[in-house]
Amino acid sequence: MSQSDAPYGPDPIIEAYKRDVDRTLIRENLRLSVEQRFVQLMAMQEFAEELRRAGREHEGKP
C-alpha cells in the first residue's frame, strides 16, 4: 500500500521530516558494500573518540 492509497493520506508530520532528509547521502551509502559501510562507521567512531579526547584535554587546561 503506497501513501496515496492510505485511507487518510500522507502523514503531515512524516512529510515535514522528509523535507529535511538528504536522500543523496542515503543513496550514496547504499551503494557501498557492507564492508565499506563498516569501515566508514569505524572511521567515524575513531573521529568521535578523538573529538572527545580533545575536549577532555581542553577542559583540563586553564
C-alpha atoms as an extended CHARMM CRD file, in Angstrom:
* protein
*
        62  EXT
         1         1  MET       CA              0.0000000000        0.0000000000        0.0000000000  PROA      1               0.0000000000
         2         2  SER       CA              1.5010000000        3.3260000000       -1.0200000000  PROA      2               0.0000000000
         3         3  GLN       CA              0.9710000000        6.5850000000        0.8450000000  PROA      3               0.0000000000
         4         4  SER       CA             -1.5120000000        7.7070000000       -1.7860000000  PROA      4               0.0000000000
         5         5  ASP       CA             -3.5540000000        4.5350000000       -1.1300000000  PROA      5               0.0000000000
         6         6  ALA       CA             -3.6050000000        5.1380000000        2.6340000000  PROA      6               0.0000000000
         7         7  PRO       CA             -7.1240000000        5.7910000000        3.9170000000  PROA      7               0.0000000000
         8         8  TYR       CA             -6.1400000000        9.1260000000        5.4970000000  PROA      8               0.0000000000
         9         9  GLY       CA             -3.4910000000       10.3030000000        3.0540000000  PROA      9               0.0000000000
        10        10  PRO       CA              0.1500000000       11.0360000000        3.8440000000  PROA      10              0.0000000000
        11        11  ASP       CA              1.0140000000       11.8780000000        7.4320000000  PROA      11              0.0000000000
        12        12  PRO       CA              1.8780000000       15.6130000000        7.5410000000  PROA      12              0.0000000000
        13        13  ILE       CA              4.4580000000       15.1020000000       10.3010000000  PROA      13              0.0000000000
        14        14  ILE       CA              6.3120000000       12.4560000000        8.3180000000  PROA      14              0.0000000000
        15        15  GLU       CA              6.1460000000       14.6290000000        5.2190000000  PROA      15              0.0000000000
        16        16  ALA       CA              7.6260000000       17.5540000000        7.1960000000  PROA      16              0.0000000000
        17        17  TYR       CA             10.5640000000       15.4250000000        8.3760000000  PROA      17              0.0000000000
        18        18  LYS       CA             11.1830000000       14.0420000000        4.8810000000  PROA      18              0.0000000000
        19        19  ARG       CA             11.8860000000       17.5650000000        3.6140000000  PROA      19              0.0000000000
        20        20  ASP       CA             14.9720000000       17.7080000000        5.8440000000  PROA      20              0.0000000000
        21        21  VAL       CA             16.4250000000       14.3200000000        4.8640000000  PROA      21              0.0000000000
        22        22  ASP       CA             19.2940000000       14.3910000000        2.3910000000  PROA      22              0.0000000000
        23        23  ARG       CA             18.4130000000       11.3790000000        0.2780000000  PROA      23              0.0000000000
        24        24  THR       CA             21.6190000000       11.6860000000       -1.7530000000  PROA      24              0.0000000000
        25        25  LEU       CA             23.6080000000       10.6320000000        1.3270000000  PROA      25              0.0000000000
        26        26  ILE       CA             21.3310000000        7.6400000000        1.8390000000  PROA      26              0.0000000000
        27        27  ARG       CA             21.7120000000        6.5910000000       -1.7940000000  PROA      27              0.0000000000
        28        28  GLU       CA             25.4760000000        7.0560000000       -1.6430000000  PROA      28              0.0000000000
        29        29  ASN       CA             25.7150000000        4.9000000000        1.4830000000  PROA      29              0.0000000000
        30        30  LEU       CA             23.5300000000        2.1790000000       -0.0250000000  PROA      30              0.0000000000
        31        31  ARG       CA             25.9020000000        1.9350000000       -3.0000000000  PROA      31              0.0000000000
        32        32  LEU       CA             28.6670000000        0.8460000000       -0.6190000000  PROA      32              0.0000000000
        33        33  SER       CA             29.2740000000       -2.7730000000        0.2730000000  PROA      33              0.0000000000
        34        34  VAL       CA             28.5930000000       -3.8970000000        3.8260000000  PROA      34              0.0000000000
        35        35  GLU       CA             32.3390000000       -3.9950000000        4.4730000000  PROA      35              0.0000000000
        36        36  GLN       CA             32.7650000000       -0.4370000000        3.1490000000  PROA      36              0.0000000000
        37        37  ARG       CA             29.9670000000        0.7350000000        5.4360000000  PROA      37              0.0000000000
        38        38  PHE       CA             31.6670000000       -0.8550000000        8.4420000000  PROA      38              0.0000000000
        39        39  VAL       CA             34.9770000000        0.7960000000        7.5370000000  PROA      39              0.0000000000
        40        40  GLN       CA             33.1740000000        4.1300000000        7.2460000000  PROA      40              0.0000000000
        41        41  LEU       CA             31.4630000000        3.5580000000       10.6050000000  PROA      41              0.0000000000
        42        42  MET       CA             34.7440000000        2.6850000000       12.3250000000  PROA      42              0.0000000000
        43        43  ALA       CA             36.3910000000        5.8140000000       10.9040000000  PROA      43              0.0000000000
        44        44  MET       CA             33.5050000000        7.9330000000       12.2230000000  PROA      44              0.0000000000
        45        45  GLN       CA             33.8000000000        6.2980000000       15.6490000000  PROA      45              0.0000000000
        46        46  GLU       CA             37.5470000000        6.9980000000       15.7270000000  PROA      46              0.0000000000
        47        47  PHE       CA             36.8660000000       10.6180000000       14.7970000000  PROA      47              0.0000000000
        48        48  ALA       CA             34.2330000000       10.9310000000       17.5510000000  PROA      48              0.0000000000
        49        49  GLU       CA             36.6620000000        9.4850000000       20.1140000000  PROA      49              0.0000000000
        50        50  GLU       CA             39.3520000000       11.9450000000       19.0020000000  PROA      50              0.0000000000
        51        51  LEU       CA             36.8850000000       14.8110000000       19.4930000000  PROA      51              0.0000000000
        52        52  ARG       CA             36.0460000000       13.5370000000       22.9900000000  PROA      52              0.0000000000
        53        53  ARG       CA             39.7430000000       13.2370000000       23.8450000000  PROA      53              0.0000000000
        54        54  ALA       CA             40.4540000000       16.7550000000       22.6060000000  PROA      54              0.0000000000
        55        55  GLY       CA             37.5060000000       18.0610000000       24.6240000000  PROA      55              0.0000000000
        56        56  ARG       CA             38.7670000000       16.3790000000       27.7950000000  PROA      56              0.0000000000
        57        57  GLU       CA             42.2620000000       17.8200000000       27.2430000000  PROA      57              0.0000000000
        58        58  HSD       CA             40.8440000000       21.2790000000       26.6440000000  PROA      58              0.0000000000
        59        59  GLU       CA             38.7590000000       21.1490000000       29.8440000000  PROA      59              0.0000000000
        60        60  GLY       CA             41.8850000000       20.3940000000       31.8540000000  PROA      60              0.0000000000
        61        61  LYS       CA             43.7350000000       23.4980000000       30.6010000000  PROA      61              0.0000000000
        62        62  PRO       CA             43.2540000000       26.9680000000       32.1010000000  PROA      62              0.0000000000
